[in-house]
Amino acid sequence: MANFSRTDLDFVLQQILLAESDSNQQRNGNLNALPGLVDSPVLRDGLRYVDGSYNNLEPGQKFFGAADQIFPRLLTPDFRNAEAGTSYAQFNGTVIDSQPRTISNFIVDQTPNNPAAEAAFNQTPGAELVNGTRMDGTDFTTYFIPNITPDEGLSAPFNSWFTLFGQFFDHGLDLVNKGNSGTVFVPLQPDDPLYDDTPGAPNFMTVTRATNQGGQHEHVNQTTPFVDQNQTYTSHSSHQVFLREYALNGGDPVSTGKLLEGGNGAGGLAN
């Protein structure tokens, strides 16, 4: 159980009072009150908003790290031509591009057909050439390349948890709006594992393009790009309200300050 000192409780109370003062001033029409309530933008005073606004209290920077902002660019974009006369410079319509699938297949290809796999095989101790038979009866040859860290195996190698955490972590950094800007069709090559020889088979994949902003190749990030657990606690107050526990007080629902729990009380959202 955590122990709190009087200093800790005084600090928490100060933040509550700052938040209440900010809320009261917003009701009176002052929507930019918080920076004036905190003595310095480097102080950890005041409660920040769920959407990430006012994480930065410097003048003109209240939306730094906030949700629903256009992704910043570090470089000038170069929209390449695709296939069949289509181009990523289009704002809508169909783009045909087989390269994403080709690149994906190269990354996972551990056969002698892939020069990168060949190089990794030749320089990794314990690597073996493996022959096998697929479920459809066809034979295959692949490399078994041990999972060894770059420091000659002195550190523990990564496992699937690395992948799972990376996926979860990334979902807290960005979520782009999609739709109304066309579709990318990715044709499958005849040697693709998913290619279907049946006449008329749909040998392609589809990807929905990110939604452009008013005739520009700019896109909105729906989440706060900070590492702030927004994939758990959301990036919008209208969403977060549904994660909170409420109790009736005189017939009116009042937040208890807790998150929803499952029916067995073990924690987590009810489902």
SVG drawing of the C-alpha trace seen along z (x, -y; Angstrom):
<svg xmlns="http://www.w3.org/2000/svg" viewBox="-33 -35 63 69">
<polyline fill="none" stroke="black" stroke-width="0.4" points="0.0,0.0 1.3,-3.5 2.2,-5.9 1.5,-9.6 2.9,-12.5 1.2,-15.8 3.3,-17.4 2.0,-14.8 -1.6,-15.6 -1.1,-19.3 0.4,-19.0 -2.6,-16.9 -5.0,-19.5 -3.2,-22.3 -3.6,-20.6 -7.3,-20.1 -7.8,-23.7 -5.9,-24.7 -8.1,-22.5 -11.3,-23.9 -10.1,-27.4 -9.4,-26.6 -12.8,-25.0 -14.5,-28.0 -12.7,-30.4 -13.7,-28.3 -17.3,-28.6 -16.8,-32.4 -15.5,-32.3 -11.7,-32.2 -10.6,-29.2 -6.9,-29.9 -6.7,-30.2 -4.4,-27.4 -1.1,-29.0 -1.9,-32.1 -2.7,-29.9 0.7,-28.2 3.6,-30.4 6.0,-28.8 5.6,-26.4 8.3,-24.2 6.4,-23.5 4.5,-20.3 1.4,-22.2 -2.1,-22.0 -4.0,-19.1 -3.6,-18.6 -6.5,-17.8 -7.3,-14.3 -6.8,-15.4 -3.2,-16.4 -3.8,-20.2 -1.9,-22.4 0.8,-19.7 2.9,-22.6 2.2,-25.9 4.5,-28.0 2.6,-30.8 1.3,-29.5 2.2,-25.9 -0.9,-24.6 -1.6,-22.0 1.9,-20.5 1.4,-16.8 -2.4,-17.1 -4.9,-14.9 -6.6,-15.8 -3.6,-17.7 -2.0,-17.3 1.1,-15.1 4.2,-17.3 6.7,-16.7 10.4,-16.5 11.1,-16.3 9.5,-17.4 7.2,-14.6 7.9,-12.9 4.8,-11.2 6.0,-8.4 4.3,-7.2 2.7,-3.7 1.6,-1.3 -0.9,-1.4 -0.7,-5.1 -1.6,-5.8 0.3,-7.9 0.4,-8.5 0.2,-12.2 -3.5,-11.6 -5.9,-13.0 -8.5,-10.2 -9.3,-7.4 -7.4,-4.1 -3.7,-3.6 -2.2,-0.3 1.1,0.7 2.5,4.2 5.7,3.1 4.4,3.2 3.6,6.9 7.0,7.6 8.8,5.8 6.8,7.6 7.7,11.0 11.4,10.1 11.5,9.2 10.1,12.6 11.8,14.7 14.4,17.0 15.1,19.1 18.2,19.1 16.3,16.9 16.8,13.9 20.3,12.4 19.8,10.9 18.8,14.2 21.8,15.8 24.1,13.2 22.5,13.7 22.8,17.4 26.5,17.3 27.5,15.1 25.3,16.5 26.7,19.4 24.3,22.3 22.3,21.5 21.1,24.5 19.5,25.4 16.1,27.0 14.1,29.1 10.4,29.8 7.0,30.5 4.1,28.0 0.5,29.1 -0.4,29.1 2.4,31.7 4.9,29.4 8.5,29.4 10.4,26.4 13.9,25.4 14.5,22.6 17.1,21.3 16.9,21.7 18.7,18.6 19.0,18.6 17.7,15.5 21.0,14.1 21.5,10.5 24.1,8.4 26.4,8.4 27.3,12.1 24.6,13.4 25.7,11.7 22.2,10.2 18.9,12.2 17.3,12.4 13.9,10.8 10.8,13.0 7.2,12.5 6.5,10.3 8.7,7.7 6.3,7.8 3.2,7.6 4.5,4.7 5.7,2.9 2.2,3.1 0.6,1.9 3.2,-0.9 2.7,-2.1 -1.1,-2.3 -0.5,-4.9 1.4,-7.2 -0.7,-7.6 -4.1,-6.7 -4.8,-8.3 -8.2,-9.0 -8.9,-6.8 -11.4,-6.9 -12.7,-9.3 -9.2,-9.5 -9.2,-6.4 -7.8,-2.9 -4.5,-1.2 -4.8,2.1 -1.8,4.4 -1.6,7.1 -0.2,10.5 2.6,12.0 2.2,15.6 4.9,16.8 3.2,15.2 2.1,17.7 -1.4,16.2 -1.8,16.3 -4.8,18.3 -4.5,20.1 -8.3,20.4 -9.5,18.4 -11.0,15.1 -9.6,15.3 -9.1,11.9 -5.4,11.9 -4.9,8.6 -5.0,6.8 -6.6,3.5 -5.5,0.7 -7.6,-2.3 -5.6,-5.6 -5.4,-8.1 -7.9,-11.0 -6.5,-14.1 -7.1,-17.5 -8.8,-19.9 -7.0,-19.1 -3.7,-18.7 -1.6,-15.6 -1.8,-16.2 -3.4,-13.9 -4.8,-14.1 -3.5,-12.1 -6.5,-11.1 -4.5,-10.3 -2.0,-12.2 1.5,-11.3 3.0,-11.2 3.7,-8.0 0.7,-8.6 -1.3,-5.4 -3.9,-7.0 -4.6,-3.5 -5.9,-2.7 -7.3,-6.0 -8.3,-7.5 -7.4,-10.8 -10.9,-12.4 -13.0,-13.4 -16.2,-12.3 -14.7,-8.8 -13.1,-8.7 -16.5,-9.4 -17.6,-5.9 -14.6,-4.3 -15.4,-5.8 -17.5,-4.2 -20.5,-6.2 -22.8,-5.9 -26.2,-7.5 -26.5,-10.4 -30.0,-11.6 -30.9,-10.1 -28.0,-11.8 -24.9,-9.8 -21.7,-11.0 -18.2,-9.8 -16.6,-7.7 -13.1,-8.4 -12.7,-4.8 -12.6,-3.0 -15.1,-0.4 -14.5,3.1 -15.7,6.5 -18.6,8.3 -16.4,10.4 -14.5,7.4 -11.2,8.6 -10.5,5.4 -10.7,4.5 -13.7,3.3 -16.9,5.3 -17.4,7.3"/>
</svg>
